Structure formats: structure tokens, C-alpha cells
Amino acid sequence: MAAWPRPGAWRGRSPPACRSSPAMASRFFVLLFVSLVGAGALFARGALPLLGGDELKEILFFHAALPRLCMALLAGAALGLAGLLFQQVLRNPLAEPGTLGIFAGARLALGLATLGAPGLLEWGQGSIALAGAGGAVGLVLLLAARRGFAPLPVILAGLALGLALEALNKALLLLHYEALSDLALSQAGGLGQISFLPVFSIAPWIAALAAAAFLLRRPLALLTLEDDGARSLGLPLPAVRLAGLAIATGLAATVAATLGGIAGIGLAAPALARAGGLRRFPALMAGSALLGAGLLALTDQALLALAGPGLPAGTLTTLLTAPLLLWLLRRMKGGGGRASIPASRATHPAGPLLLGLALALTAVLALALTLGPTATGGWSFELTDMLEWRGPRVLAALSAGAMLAVAGLVIQRLTGNPMASPELLGLSAGAGLALLLAGLLGLAPGRGAMIALAAAGALAVLALMLRLQRRAGPTGMLLAGLALTGLLGAAGGLLLLTGDPRLLPLLGWLAGSTYAVTAAEAWTAFALAAILLPLSGLAVRWLSILPLGVPTGTALGLPWTRLRPLLLGLAALLTGAATLLVGPLSFVGLMAPHLCRMIGLRGTAAPLAGAALSGALVMTLADWLGRSLAFPWQLPAGLVATLLGSAYLLGWMLRR
């Protein structure tokens, strides 16, 4: 069995929680005072005027405003305590329900129960959410077991699983919108209430789980010791860890069943409690719960005062998770060095393999252009009448897939990391955030300006990731990229809630839909691919030497100072152009280079051509499946590719 991680993942001589003094502990009380008093002041400003008025205003106070505040305090305390328990058991300061895929797992379980077994809902949503949350935690630990449950691989597995489960949730919502729309609304992370009934329903569960954690405070505190030292004191490590995980999962699932996902509180509250100077574990338990309550209440009351009741607090806390993860990542010990790109063990000649890929792509193209479902429920082959509608989206998907695949291969060679891709490193998210920013500013750039804007966003993120690699290592770089991807998803959810008509086209793009691609846009994308892909071929020799590292490359005459900006710009242009067509998530940039190695393509030139063919094939197939399987409804091509790619990513992590 894999060994549990050693204590002390933080930089420096000792964890922050151990460097305490009365003066430092006073910081905690300042933080607690600011959060709770701030929340109380905002509540008093907005809700107290309702008292002493007419009967309707008093009803709003006692049945809406006051239950909302109580729910925020209760849920925040539960999430703060859950985050601390996860961090203590896993010895991982980045662990919290949002980074372990718990909220996505609970939401998926509730959705599946609503569709397939609605009778289970009569017993309450809590048990269903607990099953989904427990399954997510179990999968994360299974994926990270071969890496010894080290902190960064655990969080990488959790974020990757969360993306996969969220893609499933989106697919279910698109296919069964009428059945799941109410559930999606209730799972948005909003704290609005119409009575005290939800508060009274979850309060006993949270109190019981908190009491269980308090009873286990001493065994849990001993988990900071080395395993041998804890065993010498008679601590049953497996039982204590299982109990701690069960309590933390129960706390998070209870909140998720009632409010949905509220990420970030479980990460921020323990971090602030440690930064405030608390060191003893019982004090950290109380401090994390109190700060969690104050943070969530303050966030919700501030949003209520600034934006009204329509904006869920969970959206803002999710937006804050990414920068908080990056800050904590700077304090983690890096993974160090460069990862190795596995070489193919096969000895097959490249020619027949590339010919096979080309023939497979041709077959998929013929399928996508001619075969489709009919209004009567059957299938038919039709080319001439449907080419005007199918042709642009197929050409766009093909071009985007090829560009993302080649961008993925270039990035993998540039970083020396076989897990690097535009999606996992956040390049696609950077391109997406740049476009969202343009939309928020009311800009209406042309297609060329949008490509330049997206490429600039991708380039900025890639430069940041390469800088971060030196500090946090390959795994930390991937974690930062996934955090940025989650930030983009939260930003998209926030835009959906604003209802701004100027941003509606961006919402379809965020899902990766090729439905609205015009013929002019498709041919523009094809022209870009026809220009950028041959340019990538000119860098074959450079890409062959890059995985050897900078010292070896310099000794072999590699012009590193000129080469690095050129390859950065090439990867950014490929990513930016493709992201405009199929959205920020697809995982094609990860899958295609791996598929080339799996079938036996070696060297650099053959994998480059094979990646372009594989990426085009996967994306074209995803587009055809998305518009055919659920006809007359459509699943976006980017979403289908995300489902395929995330399944591949999780399988790859399991094998590793």
C-alpha cells in the first residue's frame, strides 16, 4: 500500500501553525472580529430597517433575512471545519471540498437520482449527496494512491475529477433541462431562504458531525506526527483517518445537499487561522469554524448590499479559490525538475501509421458530413442538402482539433511535461478570460482582433506557468493551470447570472459549441491552421532537442533566447485561434500527443503530423456525436471532447 505523505509540506523550518505567540494569536481575533462584525454591520444596515414597519417587512426579516444570515454562519462553519479536517488527515494544506471534487460528485449524484430514482429524494437529499461526495473522495484517493497521497497529486486528481464530473453535470443538464433546471438553480451556491426550515434541517447534522470531530480532536492532532511515531503512541492510523475523512465528507455533503457548491471557504478559513497564529489542533478546529462562518456571512452580506439577492455567494467564493490556491502553492515545496516524456516502445514505421490516421480521419469526415438522424427518428445519408449546415462546423472542429493537438505537443516539449496541454496549463482559460474581459468592457473586436486578444491571454498564462515551474515543479504548474480553468468556469457562471444580452454569445462559446460557426469563420480557421501547422514543422529539430533540457540544448547549439519566445508565440497563437472555435475546454491538446505515442510514432516529425491528424479526428468525431446522439438537442463539441478527454486523463492518472 502506498505510504501516506510525510508531515510538513510547507516551505521553511516549520509549518505556519507552529510559529505562534500571544502577539501572533491576536491576529486571529482581529480577523475574526473583522469578518463577524463586518457581516453583522452589513446585516444591520440592510435588514434592521425591516423591523418596526408593516407586517410584510417583518415577514421578510424573520423569514428571509434572518434565516439567510443563520444559514451563512452555519454553512461557513461546517465548510471551514471540513477543510481543516481534510487538510489534517491528508497532510495537505490545499485540500478542501472544492479541490477534492466533492461538490461536483454530490451534484452528479443528486442529478442522477432525480432522473433515475426520484423516489430516493423522499428520504432527503443529504444521503444522496453524501454518497456522491464519498464516491468522489474515494476516487481521488484511488487516483493519488500510487504517488503516496502526496499533497500536489491529491489536489491534481481532485481538480481533474471535478472537471470530469462537472462536464457530466453539464451534459445531463443540457439533455434533461426541464427535469434538472430546478435542481441546478438550487445548487448554484445561493444562500437565499424563505423560512428557517432548511436551517433547522441541517443544524442537527452539522452539530453531530462537529461533536464527533471534537471527540476525535486528540487522535486527529497526532496525525501531524510521523506515522511510526503515531503508531508508537498506540494510534490506530487507518481508523482515525477514515473517521476524519468521513466526518469532513459528511459536513461538506450536508452543505452541498442544501446549498450546492461553495468552494474556497474550506481553503481560506484554515489558512487564515494558521496565519492568525493558532497552533494547537483544537484551537485550529474552533478557529477554522468561526472564520468560515464569518467569511461566508461577510461575503454573502456584501454581495447582498452591492448586487442584490440574485448573485450566489458560492460564485464569488469560487472565483477567489484560484488566487488563494496560487498563493498557497508558492508556499509548497516544489516537485522540482522536469518531468520525463515517455518514449514509445513500439518500432512500427511512421508511414503506415500516419496513413492509417489519415484514412480514419477521412472516414470520420465522410460520416460527419453525410450521416445524421432524421426528424422521424431514423438515420439517413445526405450530402448536398445538408452540406451548407454541416460543412462549416465540421471544418471548424477539424481545424481547431489539429491546432490544439499541435499546441499540446509543442507545450509538452517546451516544458518537458507529458501532462502539459493548453487546457491543463490554463492557456485556454487565459484566452477565454481575455475574451470575457473584452465582452465585459463592451468591446466588439473583429475576428482578427479576437484571435490576437485570445493569443495574448494564452501567451501571458504560458509565460506565468513556465515561471511557476521553476518554483513548484511540473505538478504544481498543472495545479495552477487547473485553478485558472476553474476560475474561468466560475466567471462563466457569473456571466450567466448577470443576464447581460451582450454576453449571451460568449455563453455558447464557453460550452464549446460549433453550432453558430459561419462558413467565413470556418474557412478563416482552416487558413490559420494551414499557415501555423507548417510553421510548427519548421521547428522539428528544436522540438527534438528541447526535452533534453536547457544545458544540453545550449551545448548542441540551440538558440534558446530566440527560440523560447518563438515557440511561446506559436503555442499561444494555435491555442487562441482554436479556443475561439470550440471553447476553452476539450483536452484534445492532451490526448492527441499521447495517442501518437501509444500507437508507436517516435521522434518529432511523425508525432507532429500524427498529433494534427489525431486532434482533427477526435474533435470532428466529438462534433458529430454531439449533434447526433441526443437529436434534436445538441451537446457542444467542446463538452463532448471534454468528457472523452477527462476520462482519458483520469485513466492515465490511475495507470501512473
Rosetta blueprint (number, residue, H / E / L):
1 M L
2 A L
3 A L
4 W L
5 P L
6 R L
7 P L
8 G L
9 A L
10 W E
11 R L
12 G L
13 R L
14 S L
15 P L
16 P H
17 A H
18 C H
19 R L
20 S L
21 S L
22 P H
23 A H
24 M H
25 A H
26 S H
27 R H
28 F H
29 F H
30 V H
31 L H
32 L H
33 F H
34 V H
35 S H
36 L H
37 V H
38 G H
39 A H
40 G H
41 A H
42 L H
43 F H
44 A H
45 R H
46 G H
47 A H
48 L H
49 P H
50 L H
51 L L
52 G L
53 G L
54 D L
55 E H
56 L H
57 K H
58 E H
59 I H
60 L H
61 F H
62 F H
63 H H
64 A H
65 A H
66 L H
67 P H
68 R H
69 L H
70 C H
71 M H
72 A H
73 L H
74 L H
75 A H
76 G H
77 A H
78 A H
79 L H
80 G H
81 L H
82 A H
83 G H
84 L H
85 L H
86 F H
87 Q H
88 Q H
89 V H
90 L H
91 R L
92 N L
93 P L
94 L L
95 A L
96 E L
97 P L
98 G L
99 T L
100 L L
101 G L
102 I H
103 F H
104 A H
105 G H
106 A H
107 R H
108 L H
109 A H
110 L H
111 G H
112 L H
113 A H
114 T H
115 L H
116 G H
117 A L
118 P H
119 G H
120 L H
121 L H
122 E H
123 W H
124 G L
125 Q H
126 G H
127 S H
128 I H
129 A H
130 L H
131 A H
132 G H
133 A H
134 G H
135 G H
136 A H
137 V H
138 G H
139 L H
140 V H
141 L H
142 L H
143 L H
144 A H
145 A H
146 R H
147 R H
148 G L
149 F L
150 A L
151 P H
152 L H
153 P H
154 V H
155 I H
156 L H
157 A H
158 G H
159 L H
160 A H
161 L H
162 G H
163 L H
164 A H
165 L H
166 E H
167 A H
168 L H
169 N H
170 K H
171 A H
172 L H
173 L H
174 L H
175 L H
176 H L
177 Y H
178 E H
179 A H
180 L H
181 S H
182 D H
183 L H
184 A H
185 L H
186 S H
187 Q L
188 A E
189 G L
190 G L
191 L L
192 G L
193 Q L
194 I L
195 S L
196 F L
197 L H
198 P H
199 V H
200 F H
201 S H
202 I H
203 A H
204 P H
205 W H
206 I H
207 A H
208 A H
209 L H
210 A H
211 A H
212 A H
213 A H
214 F H
215 L H
216 L L
217 R H
218 R H
219 P H
220 L H
221 A H
222 L H
223 L H
224 T H
225 L L
226 E L
227 D H
228 D H
229 G H
230 A H
231 R H
232 S H
233 L L
234 G L
235 L L
236 P L
237 L H
238 P H
239 A H
240 V H
241 R H
242 L H
243 A H
244 G H
245 L H
246 A H
247 I H
248 A H
249 T H
250 G H
251 L H
252 A H
253 A H
254 T H
255 V H
256 A H
257 A H
258 T H
259 L H
260 G E
261 G L
262 I L
263 A L
264 G L
265 I H
266 G H
267 L H
268 A H
269 A H
270 P H
271 A H
272 L H
273 A H
274 R H
275 A H
276 G L
277 G L
278 L L
279 R L
280 R L
281 F H
282 P H
283 A H
284 L H
285 M H
286 A H
287 G H
288 S H
289 A H
290 L H
291 L H
292 G H
293 A H
294 G H
295 L H
296 L H
297 A H
298 L H
299 T H
300 D H
301 Q H
302 A H
303 L H
304 L H
305 A H
306 L H
307 A H
308 G L
309 P L
310 G L
311 L L
312 P L
313 A H
314 G H
315 T H
316 L H
317 T H
318 T H
319 L H
320 L H
321 T H
322 A H
323 P H
324 L H
325 L H
326 L H
327 W H
328 L H
329 L H
330 R H
331 R L
332 M E
333 K L
334 G L
335 G L
336 G L
337 G L
338 R L
339 A L
340 S L
341 I L
342 P L
343 A L
344 S L
345 R L
346 A L
347 T L
348 H L
349 P L
350 A H
351 G H
352 P H
353 L H
354 L H
355 L H
356 G H
357 L H
358 A H
359 L H
360 A H
361 L H
362 T H
363 A H
364 V H
365 L H
366 A H
367 L H
368 A H
369 L H
370 T H
371 L E
372 G E
373 P E
374 T L
375 A L
376 T L
377 G L
378 G L
379 W E
380 S E
381 F E
382 E L
383 L L
384 T L
385 D L
386 M L
387 L H
388 E H
389 W H
390 R H
391 G H
392 P H
393 R H
394 V H
395 L H
396 A H
397 A H
398 L H
399 S H
400 A H
401 G H
402 A H
403 M H
404 L H
405 A H
406 V H
407 A H
408 G H
409 L H
410 V H
411 I H
412 Q H
413 R H
414 L H
415 T H
416 G L
417 N L
418 P L
419 M L
420 A L
421 S L
422 P L
423 E L
424 L L
425 L L
426 G L
427 L H
428 S H
429 A H
430 G H
431 A H
432 G H
433 L H
434 A H
435 L H
436 L H
437 L H
438 A H
439 G H
440 L H
441 L L
442 G L
443 L L
444 A L
445 P L
446 G L
447 R H
448 G H
449 A H
450 M H
451 I H
452 A H
453 L H
454 A H
455 A H
456 A H
457 G H
458 A H
459 L H
460 A H
461 V H
462 L H
463 A H
464 L H
465 M H
466 L H
467 R H
468 L H
469 Q H
470 R H
471 R H
472 A H
473 G H
474 P H
475 T H
476 G H
477 M H
478 L H
479 L H
480 A H
481 G H
482 L H
483 A H
484 L H
485 T H
486 G H
487 L H
488 L H
489 G H
490 A H
491 A H
492 G H
493 G H
494 L H
495 L H
496 L H
497 L H
498 T H
499 G L
500 D L
501 P H
502 R H
503 L H
504 L H
505 P H
506 L H
507 L H
508 G H
509 W H
510 L H
511 A L
512 G L
513 S L
514 T L
515 Y L
516 A L
517 V L
518 T L
519 A H
520 A H
521 E H
522 A H
523 W H
524 T H
525 A H
526 F H
527 A H
528 L H
529 A H
530 A H
531 I H
532 L H
533 L H
534 P H
535 L H
536 S H
537 G H
538 L L
539 A L
540 V H
541 R H
542 W H
543 L H
544 S H
545 I H
546 L H
547 P H
548 L H
549 G L
550 V H
551 P H
552 T H
553 G H
554 T H
555 A H
556 L L
557 G L
558 L L
559 P L
560 W H
561 T H
562 R H
563 L H
564 R H
565 P H
566 L H
567 L H
568 L H
569 G H
570 L H
571 A H
572 A H
573 L H
574 L H
575 T H
576 G H
577 A H
578 A H
579 T H
580 L H
581 L H
582 V H
583 G L
584 P L
585 L L
586 S L
587 F L
588 V H
589 G H
590 L H
591 M H
592 A H
593 P H
594 H H
595 L H
596 C H
597 R H
598 M H
599 I H
600 G L
601 L L
602 R L
603 G L
604 T L
605 A H
606 A H
607 P H
608 L H
609 A H
610 G H
611 A H
612 A H
613 L H
614 S H
615 G H
616 A H
617 L H
618 V H
619 M H
620 T H
621 L H
622 A H
623 D H
624 W H
625 L H
626 G H
627 R H
628 S H
629 L L
630 A L
631 F L
632 P L
633 W L
634 Q L
635 L L
636 P L
637 A H
638 G H
639 L H
640 V H
641 A H
642 T H
643 L H
644 L H
645 G H
646 S H
647 A H
648 Y H
649 L H
650 L H
651 G H
652 W H
653 M H
654 L H
655 R H
656 R L
